[in-house]
Amino acid sequence: MSDLLKASDDTTSKDQPCDGVALTLTPKSKDLGGFSVRRALPSAQQRKIGPWIFFDHAGPATFEPGDGVDVRPHPHINLATVTYMFEGQFLHQDSIGSVQVIKPGDINLMVAGRGIVHSERTPDDLRASGHTLHALQLWLALPEEDEEISPAFYHYPAEDLPTTEVNGVTVRVMIGAAYGLTSPVKTFAETLYIEADLKAGQSLELPVAEERGLYVAKGQVTTAGTAIDEFTLAVLNDKPAIVIEARIDSRVALVGGEALSERFIEWNFVSSRKERIEQAKADWKAGRFDKVPGDDEEFIPLPE
């Protein structure tokens, strides 16, 4: 989904003087023809949270039989993408030969490193029957020493991601460690990503990280009397014990980790060096990136 919207500052923000929340960001929904995408990061007010530099929430959207998503081959450098489906499926194919269907509950981690090309499409069987799409796609900036590593792809099925209950709240540790559990997903910088489903009235103390952001994918939660609405990303402060309470049934995602140095982002490229992005743009325009085996007839041109 990453190529469908340029990185933008199309969010509204509100300073939060309450104990726990420094800022709330509400992305505006953009119709992409059949489904909508909300981009919470990057924004003018908050460029990144820990190593997380990009946060897209797509759908939910219903596709009729014969319709689906076709994200044509496009490039990335110096980052890692994380794709997670609430509903629906994507067929991932990339230039190092990976072919993987991602299903609800799975995580796809694609490490671009020095450069990778990939496509994301609705699998043929799902396209034929009709389906609902609901997904998160996030980008991780790589530490400077890892930006030019060899590209790689990792798939983690849902049953490999640890789940627990904390005071009756179902919590999944997607990346990193929290609540006594450690995810098997590969990390580079210190990284945290958890998801939790709270019933109305339930509360949850959030794990600590150097930087943290809480996204409400469904419902509404409060902390210290401040409401965090559906489709809102709350940038949390460094108070160690932050407790959220669900006003209605809610699904939340907490992302965070160690603060990294400044990153530049243009189109699908992220790097600590502006000149590296210019090189990647020239390489894509000149056709110097590797092709995606089995999906090499189409591509997304460099935006001019």
ABEGO torsion letter per residue (X at the ends): XAAABBBBABBBBBBBABBGBABBBBBBBBBAGGBBBBBAOBBAABABBEABABBBBBOBBBBBBGBEBBBBBBBBBGBBBBBBBABEBBBBBBAAGBBBBBBBGBBBBBBAEAEBBBBBBBBAAAAAAEBBBBBBBBBBBBBAAAAABBBBBBBBBAAABBBBBBGGBBBBBABEBBGGBBBABBBABBBBBBBBBBBBGBBBBBBBBABBBBBBABEBBBBGGBBBBBGBBBBBBABABBBBBBABBBBBBBBEEBBBBBBBBBEABBBABAAAAAAAAAAAAAGABBBBBGBAABBBBBBX
